[in-house]
Amino acid sequence: MHGFDNNYLLLTPGPLTTTQSVRAAMMFDVPTRDKEYFAMIQDIRKELVQLAAGGDDNYTSVLVQGSGTYAVESMLCSAVSVNDRLLIAVNGAYGQRMAEIAKKAGLTFETVTFEEDEPVDVKAVSDMLWKGDFTHLAVIHLETTTGILNPVKELGRLCAESGTVFMADCMSSFGSVEFDMRDCGMSFMAASSNKCLQGVPGIGLVVCRRDAIEKCRGNSRSVSLDLYDQYAFMESSKGGFRFTSPTHVILGLQQALAELSEEGGIAARSARYRENQRILSEGVKALGFKLFLAEDVQSPVITTIEYPPGDFDFDGMYGFLKDNGFYIYPGKLTKKDTFRIGTIGNVFPDDIRRLLELIEHWLEA
């Protein structure tokens, strides 16, 4: 038997702390080929389009078994054909991961790279697009490496002007930041169940323009990650998966989406996350820590905090917080020693205040 229980909070970028009701919703075994189950899938797909693109019938959603990276790989390798050229904007580990996917898949691609504490520069991307004859642009909307937000609206306008297909990894932004795919000019958007939708791991998702996914037929280098084939089967079967679906995860996602609506939608959830992050930022600065990102590019999802000068025992602080019910995250940067604290999931301002009290107690000990 494992040593974990539900008396702690995951202050991480995901998986994250879920509600008891989401966990309870998964305590049922359901058949994968039942019409009622298919109808549930269709309701989820429709709700995802509502959240991402205002329910516009020109958009659809596709569920992909696996983590969010499975959805990103499915999106990239299905949307980009052998005759296409992909530009990937990179300012963190997850942009680098997209480049790794493209390389392994044999896609024709280039990267344009920025510092980890700088948002993607639209002019630099523009210069590359216009001179490079690229057909597709991919970017991370919210780079979880640091918590930085990238300017997807501006990049979307650029893609519209240049006739470029715009794809975004919105893993950490979908549910935490208000945006509309139509306003951002996104043809494809990848996310997952276990981030700010507050479900559990096991389902990746892609919301996309119908006309864009119809052009993906025959592009994929993979059977299980063929986004077009998954889409076509879900459409023809009215909710079926080609291969075994993660039924318990689907039940949890249905409940999580209902709870998102009850909270007041993405706007209300974003406001809660932002308040969590504000309290955290002000609190750690008052304790003498320095934030890695400037305030104007900081997201409400995760905050990167630099090690203070001198000997700082992160492992000691981590263990103390764990013993008192909080899990935080180590850093993921290459140039500075940092740690990260998430402010998403079933987490509220009083939880962050309690965390800050514990950090202060540890520093003074």
N, C-alpha and C positions, 0 to 999 in steps of 0.2 A: 504493500500500500504506500502511495506517495505521501510526502510530508507537507503538502500544500493544503490550504483551506481557503475559505472565502472571507477571512477576516483581515485582508490586506487590499491595498489599491495598487494597480499597475499604472504607475506614472511613466508610461512608455509611449512610443508612437504606434503601438499596435503589435500583437493583439492587446486589447485593453480591457478594463474592467467592464463587465456587462451587468445588466440588471438580473435580479433573481427570476423575473418573469421571462426573460429571453432564455435563460438556462432551463427553466421549467418547460417552455414550449417544445424543447427538443426531446423530451422524455417519452416519445411515442415512436413506434415503428410503423411506417407507412409503405404501401406498395408503389413502385416507381411507374407502373403502367396504368394506374387508376385515373379515370377521367376527372375526379375531384382534385387529385394531385396535379394533373395537367392544368386545371383551371387556376390552381394556386400559383403555378409557375407563370402563367399568362398575366395574372394580377400583379405579380412582382415585376415582370418585364414592363408592364404599363406604368407602374409607379416609378420605376427608375427613369423612364422617359419623361415623366411628369417633373421629377426633381431636376433632371439635367437639361431639359429643353422645353419646359412648359407644356408637355403633353403633345407637342407638335407631331402630327401623323407622318411627317417627312422623316422622322427619326424612329429608330427601333433599338432594342437592347438584346444582347446575347449573353447568356450565362456560361461560364467556362469552369469546369471542375479544376480546383487547385488554388494556389495562392495568387495574390495580385500579379506577381511576376509572370505567371502562366498567361494571364490576360494580356499583359504587355507584349509578351512574345507572340501570342496568337495574333494580336493587332498588327504588330510590325511585319511579321512574316506572311500575313495574309493580304495586307494592304499594298505592300511593295512588291511589284512583279520583277521579273528578270530584266525588263526593259526600263525600269525606273531607277532614279537616283535619289537617295535619302540624305538629308542633312540633319544631324543630331546636335542640339545645343546642350552643352554639358557644363554644369557648375556644382557637381557633387557626385556622390557614389552611385546614385540611381540613374543619372544621365550616363555615367560610365557603364552601368549595367546594360542600358539599351545598346550602347556601342558594342559590348561583348556579344549580345544577342545577334546583332546585325552581322558581326564578323563570323560567328559560328554558322549562321544561316547562309552565308555567302552572298549577302546583299551588297549592292554597290552603294557605298556610303562614305561620307566624310563627317568629321566633327568640328564644331567651333566651340572653343573652351574658354571658360571664365573662372575667376577666382571663387573660392567657396563662400566668401562673404559678399560677393557681388551678384546682383541679379543679371540674368541674360540681357545683353545689350542689343536692342532692336536694330540699331544702325549696323553693328557688326554682322548680325544675321542677314540684314538686307544686302549688304555688300557681297556676302557669300552667295545668297540666292540668285542675285541678278547676274553674277559672273560665272556661276557654276552649273547652270542648266539643271537645277534640282527639280524633281517632281513632287517630293514630299519633305515636310519638316516635322520633326518630333522634338518635344521638350517635356521636362518635368514641371508641372504647374507649381507644386509645393515640394521643394527638395528636402526630403526628410533627414538628409545628412546633417543639416544645420537648422532647418525650419524656415528657410528663405522662400519668399514668394516671387515667382517670375511673371513678367507682364504678358499674360496670354491674350488679352484684348488687343494690344498693340501688335503682337505677333500674328494674330488672326487677321487683322487688317492688312498687314504686309502680305500674308499668303493670298488673300483675296485679290490684291493688286497684281501679284505675280503669277496667279493661277496655280498656286502650290497647294497640295492636299495637306491640311494641318492636323496633326495627331498629338494628343497630350496624355501623359501619365498623370492622372488626377487622384492617385491613390490616397494621399493625405488631405487633399482639398475638398473632395466630394463629400459633402455633409458638414464641413467645417467652415467653408468660405462660400459666400453667395456668388454664383456665376451662372450664366446661361450659355450653353454651347452655341446657340444661334448668334448671340452678341459677340462671342469670341471666334466665330468662324471655324469652329472645330468640326471636322468630318468624323473623327473618332476620338473617344475618351475612354481610358481604361481606369478601373478602380477595383475595389474588393469589398467583401462583406464585413471584414473584421477591423475596419478603420472607423471613420466617423459616422458610418451608418449604425455602429455599435452592435453589430452581429458578431459571429464567431468565425474563425478561419475555415476556409474550405471552398469558397466560391469567389472566383474572379468575375468581373463583368466588363462588358464593352458596350457603351452607348454610341450609336453611329447614325449617320445619314443613310437612308435606305438606298439612295442612288449610289453612294460610295461603296457600300458593302456588296451591292450587286456586281460591281466591277472587280470584286476580289475572287471570283470563281476561278479555280484552277491555279491560284498563285501560291498557296501554302506548300511549304516543304515538309509539312508534318501531317499525319493523319489525325491524331488526337487534338492538335491545336489548330486545326483548319477552321478559322472563324466563319468563313462562308458556309461550309458544310454544316456547322453547328447551327447557324442562323437558318439555313434552308430547312433543316430537320425540325427545328422548333416551330417554324412557320407551318410546315405541311402537317405536322402532328398536333399542332395547337398546344404546345407546351412540353413536348417530350425532349429528353436528352438522347443523343446518339448512343452514349455509353452510360454505365451506372451513375446515377446522380447521387450526391451526398444529401440524402433525404433529411437527416436530422439538422444539418446546416441550413437547409431551405426553410424548415419550420422555424428555426431561430431567426432567420432573416425576415421572414414574414412578420414575426412579432416585433423585431427591431424597427422595421419600417412603420408599423402601426404606432410604436412609441415615439418615433420621430415626428409623426403627424400630431400626436397628442401633445408633444412639447411645444408645438407651434411652428414646425417645419425647420428648414435650414437656418432661417433668419434668427429664430429663437435659440437654436442650438449654438450657432456661431456666437451669439451674444454671451451665452454662458461660458463658452470656451475662452472668449476674449477677456472676460472678467477674471477667469482663472489665471490666464496668462499675465494679465496686468498685475494682479496681486503677487504672483510669483516673481515677476521681474523687479517690481519695487522692493519686494522683501529680500531677495538675494543681493541686490545692490546695497541695501541698508546693512547687510551682513558683511559687506566688503568684497563681494564678488564682482567680476566684470562680465557683461554680456558680450557674446561673440558678434552678434549682428546689430546693425543700426535699427532703430525703432521703426523706421518707415518701410523696411522690408521684412520685418519679423511677422511670422504667422501666429495664429492662436494655438497651433498644434503641439509644437515642441520647442523648447528653448535651450540653446547651447550656451553653456557657462564655462568660462575659462578657469583653469586652476589658479589659485592665488599664488603669489610669489612665495618662495621657500619650500619647505617639505610639506606637501599636502598628501595625506593618506586617503585617497579616494576609496580604496577597498575597505578601510576602516569605517568611513562614513556610510558607505553602501551597506555594510553589515549591520551597523547600528540602526539605519532606517529600516532595513528588512526585519530586524528583530522587533521593530515597533510598528510594523504593518504597512510599510511603503516600499515599493520597488521602483528604482530609478534606472537610468541607462548610462552606460559608458559612452564616451565620445566616439565619433567616427571620422575625425579629421586627420589630415596627414601633416599639417604644419604646426598645430598647437595642441597642447594637452587640454582636453575639455571633458565635461560630462553633460548629459542631457536630461531634462525633466519634461515629461509630457503633461499636457493639461486637457486631455480629451478622454472620452469614455464616460462612464457613470461617476463622474468626479465633479465636486462642487466647491465654491469658494472656501467654505469652512474646512474642507479637506486640505486645501493648499495652505491655509493659515496654520493648521496643525503641523503640516510638513515643515514649515518655516520655523516653528517653535522647536521642533526636534533638531533641525540643522543648527540652530543657535545653541541649543543645549550641548550638542556634540562638539561644536567649536570651542565652547567655554570649558569643556571637561579637561 
